[in-house]
Structure formats: C-alpha cells, structure tokens
Amino acid sequence: MSKYILEIKKFKIQIKGQKSSIVKNLSLNVGHGEIVGLVGESGAGKSISVLSVLNLLNKSNKFIKEGEINFYKNSNYINLIHAEKQILQKIRSENIGMIFQEPMTALNPIVTCGEQVLESIINQKINSQAKTNSFLLVSVVNQLIRTIKIISFSLFKIPYIKTSLYKDAKKETIFWFDKLKIKNSKKIFKSYPHEISGGQKQRVLIAMALSKNPDLLLADEPTTALDSFTQNAIIQDLKFLQKEQNLSILFVSHDLELMAKFTDRIYVMQNGSIVEKGDTNLVFKNPNHPYTRELIASKPPINYKLKELPTRKHFMGFDEEGFLGDINLSIDELNKKLIYPADESIKKANDLGNKKPVLKVQNVSKEYKLKGTKKNFKALNNVSFNLFLNETLGIIGESGCGKTTIGKLILKLIPISSGSIIYNGNDIFKLKRKALNSIRKDIQIVFQDPYSSLNPKQKIFAALMEPLKVHGKLSRWEQREKILTLIDEVGLRPNVLEKFPHELSGGQRQRICIARALVVNPKIIVFDESVSALDVSIQADVLNLLNKIKKQKKLTYIFISHDLSVIRFMCDRIMIMKSGEIIEIGPSEEIFNRPKSTYTNELFSLVLDS
C-alpha cells in the first residue's frame, strides 16, 4: 500500500489569457487515515485546488491545468486531471466525498433533505450493481419523476417507484442522520433545506458525503458561520467517524482555532503557493514564515485581552537599505507588549457602568408566529439591560439565542411584542415618524455581509451620499469633504469612491459600510456579526480601526458575535444569551476569568480547550 491516498505534485492553474497562475506549483499529500489542513485567506487558491481534485472545473475551458493530482485506488495511482470521464464518475460516487462550503447553496432548495441523500446512495448503488433491464427501467422512471418535480417546483406529488433499492437507501439515509446526531431524523428526511437550521443543513451535507463510505473526504470550509456549540459538535462527530472508518480528510479553512483542534498536519497557502507546512502543533508553536505568524497573531487570543491586535506591520518592516523584510519577533513576545491588564479592563468597565445609561432595554419580549400552526416562537423572553456611554457591550450566544433580534429591535426594524426600549428618555416604539428619524440618525448598524448591504448598481460615493441626503443639512461641497475625510479615517483611498462594490475586496467593502454608518455622526453603532465573514488579518485591521474610531469620536458600541475571542478583545462588558434569555452580564474580563453559570463555562470550554 502507498503511504499517501492523495498526492498533488507541482500543480498549477492558470486562466487563459492571463500571465500569472492562480495556483503555483502546489505540492501536498494526505496519508491513509490522516486529517490534513489547508489554511489561508480568501483568494489564496484553497477552494479551487480542492475542486480540482474532483475535476469540478472541467465545465469551463478557461482553466489551464498542469501537474499531477494522484489518487490511490486498487494498488495504483490515478491522475485525476487526465482521468477518463467514466473512471472519474466512479471515483466521485464511490471513493471521494465532498462537503461544500455553503450548505444552503449546495443543497437543492426544492428537493427534501432525505431525498437528496437518498439519491446519492441510489446513484452509488446503481454504479456498483449489475444493471438488468428492469433495474435500469425503474432507475430511468424515478429519474424522470425527479426531473418533473424539480421543473414544477414539486407541485406534482408523484410518488417514486419504491423498489427494495429505494427502501434500503431510505433506511441508510435515516441511519446516517441518526449517526450524525440529527434530531428528529424522520422529520428532517421530509424537510426542505430552508426549514432546518444551518447546523442541520451542514450535517445533511456530511451525511451525503459519508453515505458512500468514501476513502477520502474533501471538506471545504464546512463550519463557516456556525456558532461555537454547533461547530464543535460537528467537528467532534466528524473526528469520531474519521477514526471509526479510518477516513482520510483534506480540510480547508481560514479558521486557525479549528485547524489546531482538528488536523494532524497543516499546509499554509498564500497567493496560490504553499509558504509553510508541517505537524500542526509544531507550526502553531513555532511558525517560521512571517505570513503564518501574522495569521496566527491576527486572531485575538482567548486567554487574555490585548490593547491592539498584531497585524502585518508587526511582522514586516524595512531594513537598513529600505527593503521590506521579516521582523524576528515571536507571537508571545509581541503579545506581552500589547497585553491589556485584566484589573485595568475591569476597572474601566465598572467606571463606565457608573455613568448614566444612554439606552435602556426593559422587559423586552419578541414572539413570532410559527407557519402552519397556532403556536408562537419566543425569540426574546423578558430581556432587560442598560447600555452605558462610551462602552462596548458584547452580546454572545449560539445561533437562535436572540442576539440579532435585540439589534433589530433597538433600531426598530421589527415590531416589539412587549416591553420598552428607552433612548433619551423616550420609548422608541411610541415615537412618531419625525422623532424616530432623529433616533435612527443617532443609532446606526453595520451588518454581517458587506456585499449584500451595498447596492451593487450604486457607486461608493452615491452609497455614502444617500444617508447625508436623508439626515444631513450640509451643502454639496460640505458633503463631499465629509465623505473624503471619512474615507481617509477608515483607511481607504479616494479612488474607491468611483468604484462599484464588486470591484472592492471584502475588507474594503466592510470599511465602506463602517464609513456609511459614521457619515451621519451617530452616537451608538450596532455591529451584527460585522467581521465574521472577513479573513483573520483583515478582521484584525478592521477591529483595530473600530477601536480607534470609537476613541476618536467617543462612540458607544453594541457588538453582536458568536466569536468569543473577538468579543473578549472588543468589549468592556459582555452579555451571555441562551434561548432568548440573558444568562449572565458583567465586565468581560470578570466573566472570562470567573464565569458564574454552567452554560457560560460550557461555552468558554469549547474554545479554551483548543
């Protein structure tokens, strides 16, 4: 048996007509029963490399590929780049499973979750069984029924021909749902993707990939945007199944904590090239390449608070001759210089708490009607807290705990069920339109996804002018000067004003969204998962920028996140939520060092254990 199940050698991908390659001389290998991580930021070439393993780029002729991607099967290596279509299909259906990045787009929205996994199992069995005429006829008829359902958006309730193959595949689907701890597996089988949570959708995708009992699993960002509890549960399930089946996994992520917790070896990718590789523990303890050190240091530490997050400037500097070079400083040495003493942080939080509240949330509840039933879902249950001048209050909890609902209620984006939200002595839900417009100027929000927050047909200058037209009383010249000043403050150049959102990077778009929130001189800004979609180094730059702006403009922040390390770095006080209720609230350093509730302890242990 060969040492490696997957061996990639000097692999290149180039787009026709372009001189530079997207992926440059990529060489990596995955051993039998080994978990190998491929880490890097957006645009590094991770996903396109993984898609190339299954030759999923072949539909487009614009890619030029060189090198080898060798998969070990039946005592021989098969180069997947040049494999015949029939061989490739057999490998896809039997030997290599894939978990895609975004479950909502990876799953068919008009086919039930169970049918999608069942289809995968049936296709694999069809490929491996002898095909009698009756067997083929039933398969063709069922495929025709499936096509009619998809075209008609499932309006026609045509039953499948339920042969023993169908019945066995259904049992196997339920078996995998149960094995992956999907609650109410029979109900989920009949549910459509939009009817289940993000974590459940991700488990359905994993069930689809593992149901064929593959030798190799490709996992492309399988836990992105999931909360700590759900992420940890999915990773534990994957690790258990990997050991049970002696499964090999190539795990792609930009989440360094996850890599440290899950992988045996790691490859660090930057601009299409591998810049560092090795045993995961060794790479994290003693990173050699400046880019690796920057990536690791950019993630806020969970065990203590820093005054500023290390960024590229801390690891790259100019030598005596003016050339950019490596600064030989370890992450631990750097963090010691930047550490924020816990007693100072607690004192600051307590001092802020002695000020007059700028916002009061009093006995707030929010209920939603459940479709198809007479029951209500309680998103918030009798929530009360104060927001103090110049503080950053963090709100944290797993998905569905009510974090985002609080943010929407504070901006009166949704109606309240009961309770009151007091700003400047007024209940915002009792104000008339004119008075409410003034409050909306004072309280701004920055959403999670900067791309969908901006009008794709509107240039950046127009996007920043819009709130000034609604709330401002400045002349055209004063408006332009204000926008130019803000663009400089958020670290961008004036030329971005003439660009469209798609022409900017994710980090640049989020800076534009921050500038748009600042343009009307707000007093409070709500950040709803505003940095969760950003790469760690860009995230570090944005978080440092937010702290700088807050200090300069004496702002008050509400910071909503499921990322504990980001919350610890940013917040003076934190509020822990579960199932629409406040579990614990207090100075962030006090809660991180001495959590009172069992739930908070469990939440912290998921990250601290890594």
C-alpha positions in Angstrom: 0.0 0.0 0.0 1.2 3.5 -0.8 1.9 5.9 2.0 -0.5 8.5 0.7 -4.0 8.2 -0.6 -3.8 11.7 -2.3 -0.6 13.1 -3.8 -0.6 16.5 -5.5 2.6 17.3 -7.4 3.6 20.7 -8.9 0.0 21.6 -9.7 -0.7 24.8 -11.5 -4.0 26.5 -12.5 -3.9 29.4 -14.9 -6.8 31.3 -16.6 -6.4 31.5 -20.4 -5.1 34.9 -21.4 -3.5 35.7 -18.1 0.2 35.6 -17.4 0.1 34.7 -13.6 -1.2 31.4 -12.2 -4.0 31.2 -9.6 -2.3 28.1 -8.1 1.5 27.9 -8.4 3.4 24.6 -8.0 1.2 23.2 -5.3 2.5 20.0 -3.8 0.8 18.3 -0.9 -0.2 14.8 0.3 -2.7 13.2 2.5 -1.9 9.8 4.2 -4.3 7.0 4.9 -6.5 7.8 8.0 -4.9 11.3 8.3 -6.5 14.7 8.6 -4.6 17.3 6.7 -5.4 21.0 6.8 -5.1 23.6 4.0 -5.3 27.1 5.6 -5.1 30.5 4.0 -7.1 33.7 3.4 -9.7 34.3 0.7 -8.1 34.3 -2.8 -5.2 32.1 -1.6 -6.3 29.3 -4.0 -7.6 26.8 -1.4 -11.1 26.1 -2.8 -10.1 26.0 -6.4 -7.3 23.5 -5.6 -9.8 21.2 -3.7 -12.4 21.5 -6.5 -9.6 20.4 -8.9 -9.2 17.1 -7.1 -12.6 16.0 -8.3 -12.1 17.8 -11.6 -15.1 20.1 -11.0 -13.6 22.9 -13.0 -13.7 21.0 -16.3 -17.1 22.5 -17.4 -15.2 25.7 -18.1 -12.5 25.7 -20.7 -10.9 28.9 -19.4 -8.6 27.0 -17.0 -5.2 25.6 -18.0 -4.0 22.9 -15.6 -0.6 21.4 -15.2 1.0 18.9 -12.8 -0.5 15.8 -11.2 -3.3 15.0 -8.8 -2.8 11.3 -8.0 -5.4 9.3 -6.1 -4.5 5.8 -4.8 -7.0 3.1 -5.8 -6.7 -0.6 -6.3 -2.9 -0.5 -5.7 -2.4 2.1 -8.4 -2.3 5.9 -8.6 -4.8 7.5 -11.0 -4.0 11.1 -12.2 -7.4 12.7 -11.8 -6.5 15.6 -14.1 -6.4 13.3 -17.1 -8.7 10.5 -15.9 -11.5 9.4 -18.3 -15.0 10.6 -17.6 -16.2 7.1 -16.6 -13.4 6.5 -14.2 -13.8 9.9 -12.6 -17.5 9.4 -12.1 -16.9 6.1 -10.4 -14.3 7.7 -8.1 -16.7 10.6 -7.3 -19.6 8.1 -6.5 -17.5 5.6 -4.5 -14.2 6.8 -3.3 -14.1 10.6 -2.7 -16.8 12.6 -0.8 -17.1 16.3 -0.8 -18.6 18.7 1.8 -19.1 22.1 0.1 -18.7 25.5 1.8 -22.3 26.9 1.8 -24.9 24.3 2.7 -27.9 26.4 1.6 -26.5 26.7 -2.0 -25.0 23.2 -2.0 -28.4 21.7 -1.3 -31.3 21.8 -3.8 -33.9 24.1 -2.3 -36.9 22.3 -3.9 -35.9 18.7 -3.0 -36.3 17.4 0.6 -33.1 16.7 2.5 -33.8 13.0 2.7 -34.4 12.6 -1.0 -31.1 14.4 -1.7 -29.0 12.0 0.4 -31.1 9.0 -0.8 -30.4 10.0 -4.4 -26.7 10.0 -3.7 -26.9 6.5 -2.1 -29.0 5.1 -5.0 -26.6 6.5 -7.7 -23.7 4.8 -5.9 -25.6 1.5 -5.8 -26.6 1.8 -9.4 -22.9 2.3 -10.4 -21.8 -0.7 -8.4 -24.7 -3.2 -9.2 -25.4 -5.4 -12.2 -27.9 -3.5 -14.4 -30.8 -5.7 -15.5 -33.3 -4.2 -18.0 -36.0 -3.9 -15.2 -33.5 -2.3 -12.9 -32.5 0.3 -15.5 -36.1 1.0 -16.4 -37.1 1.7 -12.8 -34.0 4.0 -12.4 -34.9 5.9 -15.6 -38.5 6.3 -14.5 -37.5 7.6 -11.0 -35.0 10.0 -12.5 -37.8 11.3 -14.8 -40.1 11.8 -11.8 -37.3 13.6 -10.0 -36.8 15.9 -13.1 -40.6 16.7 -13.3 -40.6 17.6 -9.6 -37.7 19.9 -10.0 -39.1 21.6 -13.1 -42.5 22.0 -11.5 -41.0 23.1 -8.1 -42.5 20.0 -6.5 -46.1 21.0 -7.4 -46.8 17.5 -8.7 -46.8 15.0 -5.8 -45.8 12.0 -8.0 -44.6 9.0 -5.8 -41.3 7.3 -6.7 -41.4 3.6 -7.7 -40.3 2.3 -4.3 -38.2 -0.8 -5.1 -36.2 -2.7 -2.5 -33.3 -0.4 -3.6 -35.2 2.7 -2.7 -36.4 1.3 0.6 -32.8 0.2 1.6 -31.5 3.6 0.6 -34.1 5.3 2.7 -33.1 3.2 5.7 -29.5 4.0 5.1 -30.3 7.8 4.9 -32.1 7.6 8.3 -29.1 5.6 9.7 -26.7 8.3 8.7 -28.9 11.1 10.0 -29.0 9.3 13.4 -25.3 8.7 13.3 -24.6 12.4 12.8 -27.0 13.2 15.7 -29.6 14.9 13.6 -32.6 15.2 15.9 -36.0 14.0 14.6 -34.2 12.3 11.6 -37.5 11.2 10.1 -38.9 14.7 10.2 -35.6 16.1 8.7 -35.9 13.5 5.9 -39.1 15.2 4.8 -37.9 18.7 5.4 -36.7 21.2 2.8 -33.3 22.9 3.3 -34.9 26.3 4.2 -36.9 24.6 7.0 -33.9 23.5 9.1 -31.0 25.3 10.9 -27.5 25.9 9.5 -26.0 23.2 11.6 -28.6 20.6 10.5 -28.0 21.6 6.8 -24.3 21.0 7.3 -25.0 17.6 8.9 -27.2 16.7 5.9 -24.3 17.6 3.6 -21.9 15.5 5.7 -24.4 12.5 5.6 -24.5 12.8 1.8 -20.7 12.7 1.6 -20.2 9.9 4.1 -23.1 7.7 3.0 -21.0 6.4 0.1 -18.3 5.2 2.6 -15.5 7.1 0.8 -11.8 6.6 1.3 -11.1 10.4 1.1 -13.3 13.3 2.3 -12.7 16.8 1.0 -14.2 19.4 3.4 -14.2 23.0 2.0 -14.9 25.4 4.9 -17.6 23.0 6.4 -18.3 25.0 9.6 -18.0 28.6 8.4 -20.5 31.0 10.1 -21.7 28.4 12.7 -21.7 29.2 16.4 -19.2 27.6 18.8 -21.5 24.9 20.1 -22.7 23.7 16.6 -19.2 24.0 15.1 -17.7 21.9 18.0 -20.4 19.3 17.8 -20.0 18.8 14.0 -16.2 18.6 14.3 -16.5 16.0 17.1 -18.9 14.0 15.0 -16.5 14.2 12.0 -13.5 13.2 14.1 -15.4 10.2 15.6 -16.4 8.9 12.2 -13.0 9.6 10.7 -11.4 7.2 13.4 -14.2 4.7 13.0 -13.9 4.4 9.3 -10.1 5.2 9.0 -11.1 8.0 6.8 -8.6 10.4 5.2 -9.7 14.1 5.2 -8.4 17.2 3.4 -9.8 20.0 5.5 -9.9 23.5 4.0 -10.5 26.5 6.3 -9.4 30.0 7.3 -10.3 29.2 10.9 -7.0 28.7 12.7 -8.5 27.6 16.0 -10.4 24.8 14.1 -7.2 23.7 12.4 -5.3 23.5 15.7 -8.1 21.4 17.2 -8.8 19.1 14.2 -5.8 18.4 11.9 -2.7 16.3 12.1 -0.7 18.2 9.6 -1.1 21.6 8.0 -0.2 23.5 4.8 -0.3 27.3 4.8 -1.3 28.8 1.5 -0.7 32.4 0.3 -1.3 33.8 -3.2 -1.5 30.3 -4.7 1.7 29.0 -3.1 2.5 26.9 0.0 4.6 29.1 2.3 4.8 26.7 5.3 3.9 23.1 6.1 4.4 20.6 8.9 2.9 19.0 12.0 0.0 21.2 13.2 1.3 21.5 16.8 4.8 22.5 15.6 3.6 25.0 13.1 1.3 26.7 15.7 4.0 26.7 18.4 6.9 27.8 16.2 5.7 29.3 12.9 8.6 30.2 10.6 7.1 32.2 7.8 6.1 35.9 8.5 2.7 35.2 6.9 2.0 32.3 9.2 3.0 34.3 12.2 0.7 37.1 11.0 -2.2 34.7 10.5 -1.8 33.2 14.0 -1.3 36.5 15.8 -4.1 38.3 14.0 -6.7 36.1 15.7 -7.5 37.7 19.1 -6.2 35.4 21.9 -9.0 33.9 24.0 -6.9 33.6 27.3 -6.3 37.3 27.7 -7.1 40.7 26.3 -4.9 42.9 24.1 -4.8 46.7 23.6 -4.2 46.2 19.9 -4.2 43.2 17.6 -0.9 42.4 15.8 -1.1 43.0 12.1 1.3 42.9 9.1 3.2 45.9 10.3 4.3 44.0 13.4 5.9 41.2 11.4 7.2 43.0 8.3 9.4 46.1 8.5 12.0 47.9 6.4 15.7 47.0 6.8 18.6 49.5 6.6 18.6 49.5 2.8 14.8 50.2 2.7 13.7 46.8 1.7 10.6 45.1 3.2 11.8 42.3 5.4 11.0 39.9 8.3 10.9 41.2 11.9 12.3 38.4 14.1 9.8 38.7 16.9 7.7 35.8 18.3 4.0 36.0 18.8 4.3 35.5 22.6 6.9 38.3 22.8 4.7 40.6 20.8 1.6 39.8 22.8 3.4 40.6 26.1 4.0 44.1 24.7 0.3 44.6 23.8 -1.5 42.9 26.7 -4.3 44.8 28.5 -4.1 44.0 32.2 -7.3 42.4 33.5 -7.7 44.6 36.5 -7.5 47.8 34.3 -10.1 46.4 32.0 -12.5 45.5 34.9 -12.0 49.0 36.4 -12.8 50.6 33.1 -16.0 48.6 32.7 -17.1 49.4 36.3 -16.3 53.1 35.7 -18.4 53.1 32.5 -21.2 51.4 34.4 -21.4 54.3 36.9 -22.3 56.7 34.1 -25.9 57.4 33.0 -27.3 54.8 30.6 -27.7 56.0 27.0 -30.1 53.2 26.2 -32.4 51.1 28.4 -33.9 47.8 27.3 -36.7 47.0 29.7 -38.6 43.7 29.9 -38.5 43.2 26.2 -40.1 40.1 24.6 -40.5 39.2 21.0 -42.7 36.4 19.5 -43.0 35.1 16.0 -45.9 33.1 14.7 -44.9 29.6 13.5 -46.2 28.9 10.0 -48.8 26.3 9.7 -49.6 26.2 13.4 -51.3 28.4 16.0 -48.2 28.3 18.2 -45.8 31.2 18.8 -42.0 31.1 18.9 -40.5 33.3 21.7 -37.3 34.8 20.3 -36.8 37.0 23.4 -38.2 36.5 26.9 -38.3 39.4 29.3 -34.9 40.8 28.4 -33.6 43.8 30.4 -30.2 45.6 30.3 -28.6 49.1 30.2 -26.1 50.4 27.6 -23.7 53.0 29.1 -21.9 55.9 27.4 -18.7 55.1 25.5 -18.8 51.4 26.3 -18.7 48.4 24.0 -21.3 45.9 25.1 -20.8 42.4 23.6 -23.8 40.1 23.1 -22.8 36.4 22.6 -24.6 33.1 22.3 -25.3 30.3 19.9 -27.4 30.7 16.8 -31.1 31.4 17.5 -30.5 32.8 21.0 -31.9 36.2 20.2 -28.8 38.3 19.6 -29.7 39.7 16.2 -33.4 40.2 17.3 -32.1 42.6 20.0 -30.2 44.6 17.4 -33.2 44.8 15.1 -35.5 45.9 17.9 -33.0 48.7 19.1 -33.2 50.1 15.5 -37.0 49.5 15.4 -36.5 47.3 12.3 -39.1 44.9 13.6 -42.2 45.3 15.9 -41.9 44.6 19.6 -44.2 42.1 21.4 -43.9 43.6 24.9 -41.6 45.8 26.9 -39.9 49.1 26.1 -36.6 50.5 24.7 -35.7 53.9 26.1 -33.4 56.3 24.3 -33.0 59.9 25.5 -36.0 59.4 27.9 -38.3 58.2 25.1 -39.7 54.8 24.3 -38.7 54.4 20.6 -41.8 52.3 19.9 -44.1 55.1 20.9 -42.4 57.8 18.8 -43.9 59.4 15.7 -42.0 59.3 12.4 -40.2 62.6 12.6 -38.8 61.9 16.1 -37.9 58.4 15.1 -35.9 59.7 12.1 -33.7 61.6 14.6 -33.1 58.5 16.7 -32.3 56.5 13.5 -29.6 59.0 12.8 -28.2 58.5 16.3 -28.3 54.7 16.2 -26.7 53.0 13.2 -26.0 49.4 12.2 -23.2 47.6 10.3 -24.5 44.2 9.0 -22.7 40.9 8.6 -22.4 40.8 4.8 -21.0 44.0 3.4 -21.7 42.9 -0.2 -25.5 42.5 0.3 -25.5 45.6 2.4 -24.4 47.8 -0.5 -26.4 48.5 -3.7 -24.5 46.6 -6.5 -25.6 49.2 -9.1 -24.5 52.2 -7.0 -21.0 53.6 -6.9 -19.5 54.0 -3.4 -19.7 57.8 -3.5 -23.5 57.6 -4.1 -23.9 55.0 -1.3 -22.2 57.4 1.2 -24.2 60.4 0.0 -27.5 58.7 0.5 -27.7 58.9 4.3 -26.5 62.5 4.2 -29.4 63.4 1.9 -31.8 61.8 4.3 -30.4 63.1 7.6 -27.8 65.8 6.8 -28.2 69.6 6.3 -24.8 70.1 4.6 -24.1 71.8 1.3 -23.0 69.6 -1.7 -19.4 70.7 -1.1 -19.5 70.0 2.7 -21.0 66.6 2.0 -18.1 65.8 -0.4 -15.5 67.0 2.1 -17.1 64.9 4.9 -17.0 61.8 2.7 -13.4 62.3 1.8 -12.5 62.8 5.4 -14.3 59.6 6.4 -12.7 57.6 3.6 -9.3 58.6 5.0 -10.4 57.8 8.6 -11.4 54.2 7.6 -8.1 53.7 5.9 -9.1 53.9 2.2 -8.0 56.0 -0.8 -10.3 58.5 -2.5 -10.3 56.4 -5.8 -12.6 53.9 -4.2 -15.5 56.4 -4.4 -15.8 55.9 -8.1 -15.9 52.1 -7.9 -18.8 49.7 -7.6 -19.0 47.2 -4.6 -17.9 44.2 -6.7 -14.7 46.0 -7.6 -13.6 46.1 -3.9 -12.3 43.4 -1.6 -14.4 42.1 1.4 -12.3 44.2 3.8 -12.7 47.3 1.7 -16.5 46.8 1.5 -16.8 46.5 5.2 -14.8 49.7 5.7 -17.3 51.4 3.4 -20.2 50.1 5.5 -18.5 51.5 8.6 -18.0 54.9 6.8 -21.6 54.9 5.8 -22.7 54.3 9.5 -20.3 57.1 10.6 -21.3 59.7 8.0 -24.4 60.9 9.9 -22.4 61.3 13.2 -24.2 58.6 15.2 -23.9 58.1 19.0 -24.4 54.3 19.0 -23.4 51.7 16.4 -24.7 48.1 16.4 -22.3 45.6 14.8 -24.2 42.4 13.9 -21.6 39.7 13.2 -19.8 42.5 11.2 -16.4 40.8 11.0 -17.3 37.1 10.9 -17.0 36.9 7.1 -13.6 38.5 7.0 -10.2 36.8 6.8 -8.3 37.0 10.1 -5.7 39.5 9.0 -8.3 41.8 7.5 -10.5 41.2 10.6 -7.6 42.4 12.8 -7.2 45.6 10.8 -11.0 46.3 11.0 -11.2 45.6 14.7 -8.2 47.9 15.4 -9.9 50.5 13.2 -13.2 50.3 15.2 -11.4 50.8 18.5 -9.5 53.8 17.1 -12.7 55.4 15.7 -14.6 54.8 18.9 -11.9 56.6 20.9 -11.7 59.5 18.5 -15.4 60.1 18.2 -16.5 59.0 21.7 -18.9 56.4 20.4 -20.9 53.6 22.1 -20.9 50.1 20.5 -23.1 47.0 20.7 -21.1 44.2 19.4 -23.0 41.0 18.4 -21.0 37.9 17.7 -20.6 34.2 18.2 -16.8 34.5 18.2 -15.5 34.6 21.8 -12.0 35.8 21.1 -13.3 38.8 19.1 -15.8 39.6 21.9 -13.0 39.5 24.5 -10.8 41.8 22.5 -13.5 44.3 21.7 -15.8 44.5 24.7 -15.9 46.2 28.1 -18.9 44.2 29.2 -20.5 41.1 27.8 -23.9 39.6 27.9 -24.3 35.8 27.5 -27.6 34.7 26.0 -29.4 31.4 25.6 -32.9 30.7 24.2 -34.0 34.3 24.3 -32.9 35.0 27.8 -29.9 36.7 29.5 -27.8 34.1 31.4 -25.1 36.4 32.6 -23.9 40.0 32.2 -20.9 41.9 33.6 -17.3 43.1 32.9 -15.8 41.0 30.1 -12.6 40.1 32.0 -14.6 39.2 35.1 -16.8 36.8 33.2 -14.0 35.3 31.2 -11.9 34.7 34.3 -14.8 33.8 36.7 -17.9 32.7 34.8 -20.8 32.1 37.1 -23.3 30.0 35.0 -22.8 26.4 33.8 -23.8 27.4 30.3 -21.1 30.1 30.2 -18.5 27.6 31.4 -19.5 25.2 28.7 -19.4 27.9 26.0 -15.9 29.0 27.0 -14.6 25.5 27.4 -15.2 24.8 23.7 -12.7 27.4 22.7 -10.4 27.3 25.7 -9.8 23.5 25.2 -8.3 24.3 21.7 
